[in-house]
Every structure is written in structure tokens, then in C-alpha cells.
Amino acid sequence: MARKTNRSATMRDVARLAGVSIKTVSNIVNGYQYVRPETRERVDDAIRELGYHVNVSARNLSRGRTGAIALVVPSLRVVYFAELADAVMREASRRGLTVFIEQTSAERDRELRVLDGSYRSRFDGVLYSPLALGQKDLPLFDVDFPLVLLGERVFDGGLDHVTMSNVEGARAATEHVLDRGATTVVPLGVKDDPSPSSGTLRFQGFRDALQSRGFDVDPRAIIGVPDYFHSTGATTVARILDSGVKPDAVVAFADTLALGALAAFQDRGLRVPEDVLLIGFDNIDETNYSRPPLSTIDPGRDVIAHQAVALLDERIQFQFDGVPREEQPAPRRLVVDFELIQRQSTLR
């Protein structure tokens, strides 16, 4: 738990504890980009331990807005987040904002740093997609700086929140393969952790679609996954096939899982779509160039970026105009619509 603000702590104290120069501390609290990550982390730790708090009001009176926002995501190795970051940067650029990207690796301590106040001194606002934090951490999201939530881990946090139609999109993907004649449909991407996430919501939509048609999923095919990387899709499909299940369709909860599954099917001599229909989720650019091109659910990534940046920019303006929180609009939750993209992997 973060300590209370220590009004007596100085930048010199932070520099001494972190083992860096005062100039380095100044660069970090003022959002200077070219600082080594390990140095930035030591300074952030010192700020938190000492309860050091930059007088943001005084700084902004003299300097105005920083013009910088942070996008905090679990990992850019996840292709969806890399493409979301691109969309956010394009939208922010149109508004004259610079985006700094932070990866948390879904580590709880790193995600907590976003909420402890250290970001407030470097950025005008934060777009935040947590993964390690969840509903039990709701009180921590009561922050005094502009923050917009992304993703499906935290709901009703008293903040603006932009998310996608996970249940409805997965239901549509499943109904699509059923409409194409599939009878043994298996999920790919059931999460090991049953707490709210895109994976649990997509599995709900998947199962709803099956049950509405009088089908159910073979329990042998429900295999939890730790992540949504290509390799995980390939190894999980291999386990499903080795269990004796013979699917005629796979609904993957991420395109990267589907692309890994495609490679696994090819290794086993199974043809997509002739032997197995395959559909993903996210509409990443790579799906246009697989062989065959992958059917998928487009969750509206560009719309998500537009809405999130717009909400954050509005909250930033309210803060710099001195509008009290109680006089601002109530927190809004925006659920972006999806589109079913039909390509050759489900057309036979």
C-alpha cells in the first residue's frame, strides 16, 4: 500500500535514495523519454517509498500541459496490443498528444505503480489496460488524475471505460461455423484463471451459441491456456487432437491462437477449411496473409482507440480547467460493436 504524501520529501531525497542525480529525477518526473528503464524504476520506487509528490498545480501554472499521455498494456508481444498502440498513437497525434508506452508484463507490482501517483507527475493522463489487477482491487482505482480503463479485468471502477463486445463477438463466430455445417466445435483460448477477462467472456459467448443450437462442447477439448501466443495455439490444438477429439471447427479467442492452430493442423495433415473450419478474434493484420486467410471477429480496434483517447483528452481538459470532479460528466462505459470478417478459413 502506498504511503501518504510526505510534504517534506524533496527531489534531493529521491535522488539520494535512488542513487541518481537530481537532474535524472527531474527528467523522470517531467516525462523525459530517454531514461533507462531500470533507472526509471529505481526513481519510481524511491518516489513511492518517500511519498514524494510533485506540486503538479504549480508546475502546470508555469509550464502548462505536458502534452503527453501514457498507454499502459500488459505486453506488446501480444499482437493485438501492438496494433492497439499504433491506433492510439495515430488518434493522439491528431489531437496534438504524444504517447508513451509502458509494458507491465501483467505483473501486479508494476500495475500498482500506475495507480500510486508516480505517473501523475509525468503525464497528463493514462490509458490503462490491467491484467493482474481485478475486481477485488476496485478501491485502488480511486485516483486523482485522468485515467481511462481498457479491457475486461475491472468493471464499475468509477472511471471511463472503453471495451469490446466479447460475448457477442464470440457468439457470432460460433454461430458462423455452425451455419457452415459444423457439429463438433471446440474452443481455443479458455483461460486458466476463471476471473473476468476477455477469455472468460468469449467462452461464455461460445457456449451460449452452442447451447442455443442444442450442442455442447466435449469436456476433453476444454483446455486452459496461460497466454494467447502462436505457440500456445499450436500446442493446445495438438493436445485436443491427441485427446481423441475430432473437431470440424475451432473457434479461437485470439487470432494468434488461430494462426498457431493452423500450423498444427497442417503438421497433422488436416486441411483448413476442407477438414476443419477455423475462425479467430481480433482481426490483426497477419490474418490477411495466412494461407488460407483467416476468418475473424473485428472488435473495432480503431474505434476503441478513438473513443478512449477522446474520453481521456476530455478529462484532461476538465482537470486543467479546474472543473471539480462532481461537476464533470459521470463515468461512462462504452462497448464498441464488432464485425464478422469472413475469409477462406471458414468457406467450403
N, C-alpha and C positions, 0 to 999 in steps of 0.2 A: 504494500500500500504506500502511495506517495506521501512524503512528509508535507506538513503545512509549509506555506511560503515563509522563507526566512528573509525578512526585510533587511537584515544586517549583512547577509552574504553579498560579497562583491564579485565582480568579474575576476579580480586578482585571486580570490579564494578558489574559484572554479579552476583557474589556470594552475594554481599550485596543486590542487587535489588530482587533476587530470594529468599533471606532468607536462604541460604545454605552455606556450607563451600566451600572454594576454591578447596579442594580435590574433592568434589562432582561435581563441574563444570568441573574439569579436567577429571574426569571419564566419564562424559557425552560427552564432545566434542571429547574424544578419543575412543568412541564406547564401553565403558564398559557395559556389558549386565545387571548386577544385580542392577538396579536402579528402584525405584518405579515409575510407570507411571506418577503419579501426580507431583513427584519431577522433572522428565524429562520435563514435560510440562511447569512447572514454569521456569526452566532454559532456555528452548527454547524460551519462551515468553520474558524473560529478554534479551537474545541474540538479538532477533529481535528488541526489543524496543531501545536498546542501539546501535544497528548497529554493535555489536561486531563481529569481523572477525578473526578467527584463521589464522595465517600465514601458510597456508597449504603447500606451497612450502618448507619453512624452516623445518616444521615438517617432511615432507616426505623425505627430504635430510638426516635427522638423523634417521628416523625410517623406511623408505621405505613404500610400500603399506600396508594398514591396512589388506588387505585380506578379507574385509567384504563388503557385498553389502546389500542393503535394498530392500525388496519386500513390496510394499505398495498397499493394496487392501481394498475394502470397508468393508468386513466382512468375517471372517472365518466361521460364522454360515451358510453362503451360501456354500453348499457342493462343488460346482464347484471350488470356490476359495481355499477351504481347500485342495482339491486334486491337484489343480494347484500348491499350495505352496509346497506340497510334491514332485511334479515333478521338480520344480525349485531347491529345496534343493538337490535332487539327482544329477541333472545336475551340480549345482555349486560345489558340493563336488568332482565331477570328475575333476574339474578344480582347486581344492585347495582353493575354496572360501567358506566363512561362510555367511549364510543368516540370517538377522534379519528381522522379520515380523512386520509390522505396520498396524493396522486397523484404518481406518478413520471414520467408520460408515456413510460414504457418507456425512459428514459434511463439508461444504465449507471452514470454517476457518482451519480445520485440514488438508484438502487437499492443501490449500495455503501454509501451513508450509513446505510442501515438496519442494516447489519452491523458498522459500525465502532465501536459503543459509545455514540454520542451519544443514541440512543433510550433506552438503559438508564436514563439519569438522569431521564427524563420519564414513562416508562410502566412499569407492572408487567409487561407482556408485549406481544408483537406478533403479529398475524395478517398473513402476508406472501404476496402473490401476485406473484412476479417475472416479468418478461418479457424483459428484456435479458440477465439472467444465465442461465447454463445449467449443464450437467453439468461443464464444464471448471472451473467456479468452486466446486466442492464444498468444497474446504478452507476457503473463506471463511465457510461456514455453521456452523463450529465456534464458536459464540458462548456467552457465559456468562450469558445472560438467557433467560427463557421466550420461545420463538418457535415458532409452528406454521405450516407451509407449506400454501399452497393452490395449485392449478393444476398444470400439466403440464410446466414447464420444468426442474425439478430433482427428481430421484428419488434415493432412498437417501442422503439428506444427513445421516443420523443425527439426524433431528428428527421429531416427529409431523407427519403429512402427511394432509390430507383432500382427496380428489379425486373425480372423477366417472367414470362408465362411458362414456368417449368412444368407444372402438372398438365396444363392444356397442350403444350407442345409435345410432350412425351405421349399423351393420349392420341394426338393426331398422327404421330409417327407410327404408333402401334396399329391404329385403325387403317393406316395406309397399307401396311403389309398384309393385314387381314383381308382388306379389299382386293389385294392381288392374289388371294388364294392360299395364303399361309395358314397352317393349322398348328404347327409346333414352333411357337415363337418364344425366344429366350431373351432375357435382359443381359446387358453387358454394362456394368458400372454401378452395381449395388454397393453402397459404401459399407465398410466395416463398422463405422460409427453410426448408430441409428438416430443420433440427434439431428435436428433440422439442417438440411443442406440441399444443394441442387440435386444431389444424387438421390436422397430420400424422396424429394418431391417428384422427381422424374420417375422413380419406381412406382410411386402412387399413381401417376397418370398411366403408366404402362399397365399396371394391374387392373385399374378401372376399365381400361379399354378391353382387356381380355375377358374380364368377368361380365361385361355388358353383352358380350357375344357368346357367353356360355363356355368359355375356355378358362383354363388356369395354367400356371407355369409349373413345369416339372421341378420339384424342390432340388433335384440334383444340379440344376442349372443356375440356382441362385448362389453365386459365389461372390463373396465380398472382395472389394479391391481397395488398396490403400491410396491409390492416386489414379490419374487419368492420362498416363503417358502411353505412347505407342506400344512399348514393350509389355506393359500390363495388359493391353487389349489382346496381344498375341498369346501371351502365356495363359490368360484366363480362358480364351476360346479353346486352346489346346486341352485344358483341364475339363471343360464342358464336354468336348468330344470324347476324351478318354473315359469320362463317367458313363458313357453309353448313350447319352442323349444325342439324337439326330435332328437338329433343328432345320427347318426350312426357311426360317427368318431369324435375324438378330436385330434387336433394337439397342443400339449403343447410346449411352447417355453423354457421350462426347465424341466428336469426330476423330480425335486422336486414338481413342479406343477402337473405333470402327476401322481406321486405317491399319492398326495393328492386327485386328481380326482378319482383314482382307489378306494380309500376308500369310497368316496362319492357315487360312482356308486354301490358299494357293499351294502352300507346302504340303497339305494333306490331299491334294488333287481334287478339291472341291471348287466348283466354278460359281462365281457371282456374276449375274443373278440366276443362272440356269439351275444350280443346285440349292443355293441359299440366297435369299433376299437380305440385303444389308442396308441399314439406314443409321445415320449419326445424328449429332446435335451440336450446333454452334455455327455451322456454315463458315468454317475457316477457309482461307484461300486455297489451301492444299487440296481440298475436296474437288476442285475443278480439274485437277491434273492427275488424280489417281486413275488406275485402269481396272475396272470401269470407273468413270466419275461417280462420286458418292452422293446419293440422296441424303438430305439432311433437313434439320429444322434451323431456320434463320431466326435467332432470338431478338433481332433488332439492335445489334451492337451499336451502330451509328446513332440510332435514336436514343439509346441508353446514354451514350457519351454526351449527346446534345442536351438531354434533359438534366443530367447530373451536373454538368458544367454550368448550365443556366441557373439551376437552383443554388449552387454554391456561389456564383457570382452575385446573385441577388442577396444572399445572406451576408456576403462580404460588404456589399454596399450599405446594407442596413447598419452593420456594425460601425463602419467608418462615418456614417451619417449620424451616429449616436442614437439610433432608434432603439428603445428598450425592447427586450425580448417579448414582453407581454403585449406590445403593440405591433409586433410583426405577425405575418400570417402563421396559422397553426402548422405544425409539421405535416408534410404531405408525403404520401406513399404512392408512387407512380409505377404501375405494372405495364410494361411495354408489350405490345402484341407481337406475335410470331408469324412466320410464313413457312409453309411446307415447300421445300425445294425438291422436285422430282428429277432425278437423273438416272443413268443407266443401271445403277446397282440395285434398283427395285423394279425395273421394267423388263418383263419377259413375256 
